[in-house]
Amino acid sequence: MKKFKELKVCGHRRSGTHYITALISLNFLESYDYIKIYEKHKTPKKLDVKDRKHIFFIYVWREFEEVAKSIFKMRKRFGIDENNFENFLNRNYCDMYNKNLNPKVKVENFNSSRIITKVGGGLKNVKMTPYEYWKHDYNMWNNLNVNNVMLVKYNDIINNFESTLLEIGKKIGSNKTKFEKINKKIGWTPIK
């Protein structure tokens, strides 16, 4: 990376952020330890994006419908106590939250996997519906007027792998033109 001293990746929940971060780490930093650059689901303000010009931030996003289906599928992990998808779409996250659920989620990295059985608290205070929250999160990143942020759509990586990675490389000052795919599951999946 010639233009920036550091690279950080974050994104909306269930947008493929773990997988995309792993791809970026492998291809541009030549590291399997992608957690070093993973900033989870933090906001631009929390990451102090505008004042940290030496860091290039990539925000991973996915279309709402895909995100909503994925969050609903893994709802117990998020503490969502709602079994009807239509109701889920129309209720605020905070009104569905229940810390007493029993999720079972598999987390897979390059060389390891583990099982999580704890409810996460990231959505417990969100006073927005899933769509409102998705739109709010996306707009926070999309409306930034800075040179050290790039929005990367999950489906662009999947459907246009080479050209999307070339575009990322150009933004960060890399002249790399050949990229390695990851053919294994990276990230979180519910266990039935």
C-alpha positions in Angstrom: 0.0 0.0 0.0 1.7 3.1 -1.2 -1.0 5.7 -0.4 -1.9 4.7 3.1 -0.1 3.5 6.2 -3.0 1.2 7.3 -6.0 -0.6 5.9 -9.2 -1.2 7.9 -12.4 -3.0 6.9 -15.9 -2.9 8.5 -19.5 -3.3 7.3 -23.1 -3.9 8.2 -23.9 -7.1 10.0 -24.4 -10.1 7.6 -22.9 -8.4 4.6 -20.0 -10.8 4.1 -17.6 -8.6 6.0 -15.5 -11.5 7.4 -15.1 -13.0 4.0 -14.3 -9.7 2.2 -11.9 -8.7 4.9 -10.1 -12.0 4.6 -9.8 -11.6 0.8 -8.4 -8.1 1.2 -6.0 -9.2 3.9 -4.8 -12.2 1.9 -4.4 -10.3 -1.4 -3.1 -6.9 -0.3 -1.4 -7.6 3.0 -0.4 -11.2 2.3 -1.7 -12.2 5.6 -4.2 -14.9 6.8 -4.7 -12.9 10.0 -7.5 -10.7 8.7 -8.8 -9.9 12.2 -6.0 -7.4 12.5 -7.7 -5.1 10.0 -11.3 -6.0 10.9 -13.2 -3.2 12.6 -16.5 -5.1 12.9 -19.6 -2.9 12.5 -18.3 0.4 13.8 -19.6 3.8 12.5 -17.4 6.4 10.7 -17.6 8.6 13.8 -16.5 5.8 16.2 -13.5 5.0 13.9 -12.7 8.8 13.6 -12.5 8.3 9.8 -12.3 12.0 8.8 -9.3 12.7 11.1 -7.4 9.4 10.4 -6.4 10.2 6.8 -3.4 7.8 7.0 -5.9 4.8 7.2 -7.9 3.6 4.2 -11.3 2.3 5.3 -13.4 -0.1 3.3 -17.1 -0.4 4.2 -18.6 -3.7 3.0 -22.3 -3.6 2.2 -25.0 -5.9 0.7 -28.5 -5.3 -0.5 -31.1 -5.0 2.3 -33.1 -8.1 1.3 -30.1 -10.4 1.5 -29.0 -8.8 4.8 -32.5 -9.1 6.3 -32.8 -12.8 5.4 -29.4 -13.5 6.8 -30.0 -11.6 10.1 -33.4 -13.4 10.5 -31.8 -16.8 9.8 -29.2 -16.1 12.6 -31.7 -14.1 14.8 -30.9 -15.9 18.0 -27.3 -14.8 17.9 -28.5 -11.2 17.7 -31.0 -11.7 20.5 -34.0 -11.3 18.1 -37.0 -13.0 19.7 -39.3 -13.0 16.6 -40.1 -16.0 14.5 -42.2 -14.3 11.9 -40.2 -12.7 9.1 -42.8 -10.1 8.2 -43.1 -9.1 11.9 -39.3 -9.0 12.1 -39.2 -6.5 9.2 -41.7 -4.2 10.8 -40.4 -4.1 14.4 -37.6 -2.1 16.0 -34.6 -4.2 16.9 -34.7 -3.1 20.5 -38.3 -4.3 20.8 -37.4 -7.8 19.6 -34.3 -8.2 21.8 -34.0 -11.0 24.3 -30.7 -11.8 26.0 -32.0 -15.2 27.1 -32.0 -16.9 23.8 -29.8 -19.9 23.1 -27.9 -19.4 19.8 -25.5 -21.9 18.3 -23.2 -20.4 15.7 -20.1 -21.7 14.0 -17.3 -19.2 13.4 -14.8 -20.2 10.7 -11.5 -18.5 9.9 -8.7 -19.7 7.6 -7.3 -22.3 10.0 -9.7 -22.6 12.8 -13.4 -22.8 13.8 -15.3 -22.4 17.0 -18.8 -22.5 18.3 -20.5 -19.4 19.9 -23.5 -19.9 22.2 -23.8 -16.3 23.5 -26.4 -13.7 22.5 -24.7 -10.6 21.0 -25.8 -7.2 22.3 -25.1 -5.0 19.2 -28.8 -4.5 18.3 -30.4 -4.4 21.7 -30.6 -0.5 21.8 -31.3 0.1 18.1 -34.6 1.9 17.9 -35.1 1.3 14.2 -36.6 -1.4 12.0 -34.1 -3.6 10.1 -34.5 -1.5 7.0 -34.2 1.8 8.8 -31.0 0.6 10.5 -29.5 -0.8 7.3 -30.3 2.4 5.4 -28.9 4.6 8.3 -25.7 2.6 8.5 -25.2 2.6 4.7 -25.9 6.4 4.5 -23.4 7.2 7.2 -20.6 5.7 5.1 -22.0 6.6 1.6 -22.4 10.3 2.5 -18.8 10.8 3.7 -16.9 13.1 1.4 -13.4 11.9 2.1 -10.6 10.2 0.0 -9.8 7.5 2.5 -13.1 5.5 2.3 -14.4 3.1 -0.3 -17.7 1.3 -0.3 -17.4 -2.3 -1.6 -20.6 -4.2 -2.4 -20.4 -7.9 -1.5 -22.1 -9.0 -4.8 -19.5 -7.1 -6.8 -16.7 -9.1 -5.2 -18.6 -12.3 -5.9 -19.7 -11.5 -9.5 -16.8 -9.3 -10.6 -13.9 -10.6 -8.5 -10.9 -9.4 -10.5 -12.2 -6.0 -11.5 -13.4 -5.2 -8.0 -10.1 -6.1 -6.5 -8.3 -4.1 -9.1 -10.4 -1.1 -8.2 -9.5 -1.6 -4.5 -5.9 -2.0 -5.4 -5.9 1.3 -7.4 -7.5 3.1 -4.5 -4.9 2.0 -2.0 -1.9 2.4 -4.3 -1.2 -1.3 -5.1 -0.1 -2.4 -8.5 -1.1 -6.0 -8.0 -3.0 -7.5 -10.9 -3.4 -11.2 -9.9 -5.6 -12.1 -7.0 -6.2 -15.3 -5.0 -9.8 -16.5 -4.2 -10.8 -18.1 -1.0 -12.8 -21.2 -1.5 -13.7 -22.0 2.0 -16.3 -20.6 4.4 -15.1 -17.6 6.3 -17.4 -16.0 8.9 -20.4 -16.9 11.0 -23.2 -19.5 10.2 -26.0 -20.7 12.4 -26.1 -24.3 13.5 -29.5 -25.9 13.5 
